[in-house]
């Protein structure tokens, strides 16, 4: 597996080796030993799969009390995956990084705990997320996908109608989210 650093501290792009022949292909989606040898020691406890129609924009979210590292893969279709650093003590606080994840390129993105996550579905997609904490209702917090301070450059094709969950339309700005986190002493982020 090739592993590349990004401009956001701790966010990495994982490129599994793919073995192909006339029958099809094989790859290891996750290998604890390989990641450990690369200094990635997170302990994953749950696998999630979501499907989204073309035009769905999910996020941008993180967790308050039960921070979650993630490995995100696109098993079918194409997404633009985004990580935003919400860790006040990080040298890349407030910075974002995006990566095109497709079933063809088989890239994955590793997001450390305290990094917010979102994605835009550029084709109907099936997304796999390997996470380090179990889902905890009410623990999610987020900010607007188009917040001016973070200024994510989403690759929205001309004419694409975006589809949002109601909760994603209700989020405030990045600064407001961080103020809420600061109010609870920054626990979890």
Buried (B, 14 or more C-beta within 10 A) or exposed (E): BEBEEBEBBBBBBBBBEEEEEEEEEEEEBBEEEBBEEBEBEBEBEEEEEEEBEBBBBBBBBBBBEBBBBBBBBBBBBBBBBBBBBBBEEBEBBBBBBBBBBBBEBBBBBBBBBBBBBBBBBBBBBBBBBBBBBEEEEEBBBBBBBBBEEBEBEBEBEEEBEBBBEEEBEEBBBBEEBBEEBEEEEBEBB
